[in-house]
Amino acid sequence: MKYLVWISRIIVGILFIISGLIKLNDPVGFSFKLEEYFSQGVLDLPFLMPMALAISIFVVIVEVLLGVLLLIGFKPKFTVWSLLLMIVFFTFLTFYSAYFNKVTDCGCFGDAIKLTPWESFTKDVILLGLILILFFGRNYIKPLFNDKTNWIVGGASLLACILFANQVLNHLPSVDFRPYKIGANIQEGMSVPEDAPKPLYEYAWRFKVNGEDKIVVTHGEYPSVDGEFVDVETTEIQKGYEPPVHDFTIEQQGVDFAAELLEEEKLLMVVAYDLAKSKKDYFAEVAEIAQNAAAKGFKVIGMSASSDNQSKELKNKYNLGFDFYFTDETTLKTIVRSNPAVLVVSRGTILQKVHHNDLDELKLD
């Protein structure tokens, strides 16, 4: 039992620290995932949605700290009970998502490692088993250091998490795992390789044969059945390749200008996924940047999922010298974790991506 506890302690501690740090690198992204869980049709807890960011920061810091406390063996009873309660909740959540197909990605490892709902549930079941070993063998969890050192390590870990969270919240994630990171080409991200896996479908054909229903299952071909065709049900049994960049459009009045705009040598994108929630005070500075960019030969566009009326009102108020285009809100949230933000793009390649707090760092040379 002692050796099982040691193995479980190391695995669980490291996994919780890694998982927590990945999400702490992008707490805004994790808050978007929590909003999905809180939304109607999933957990139906809309009153928690305004608190999603605060909850995400709290959860990921606790996740990291529990991993650290487990590894150093500090407060084992509190640590193991906390781990058990957390993993039971996460296991329920991932099972609910998988069984009812509510949230297609749990966000357990942020954008760094994508897991399907059933993969997430399986991961949590394994972790639950390891934590149960720790729970029943908690007497074997001995501290690595004396109390004073353990308090220092725990306190330093908490302080480091708070400082890191403050940094990424007021700027951008330190490591960008998304397909819109600096250096990525949007057109290449949308392309599908010739040898990419194709989706596989199963077809259940129903016929009337001698007055009785007969179902014949094929993988696409029409079956040879001596009877009257009634209907067919189609089921996707294997997903095909999905490019990392999808649902990317730059629309005006229903026309997609993405292909044309992504060929621009100098393109400045002002991204604000929701103008109602946007930090509007920064648009005065954005207006100056847009004016300077236009003078240097840049094509300047705004990208938002807000209505035309909101766009026009903002444009008039801050004398913005560019038009807004419509892009899906989820896509804009994925592109950059700032509302607003500015991107410099050349022929579809993202050269710069700047948080609204760092607009003075933008280079237009």
DAQUIUR-V92182 format. One record per helix or strand. SS is the DSSP state (hx for helix, st for strand). FROM is the first residue (numbers start at 1). LEN is the number of residues. If there is no record, write none. Layout:
SS&FROM&LEN  SS&FROM&LEN
This chain:
hx&2&23  hx&27&12  hx&46&27  hx&76&25  st&109&1  st&113&1  hx&117&20  hx&138&3  hx&147&24  st&185&1  hx&186&5  st&200&10  st&212&7  st&228&11  st&251&2  st&255&2  hx&258&4  st&267&5  hx&280&16  st&299&6  hx&308&11  st&324&3  hx&329&7  st&341&6  st&349&7  hx&356&6
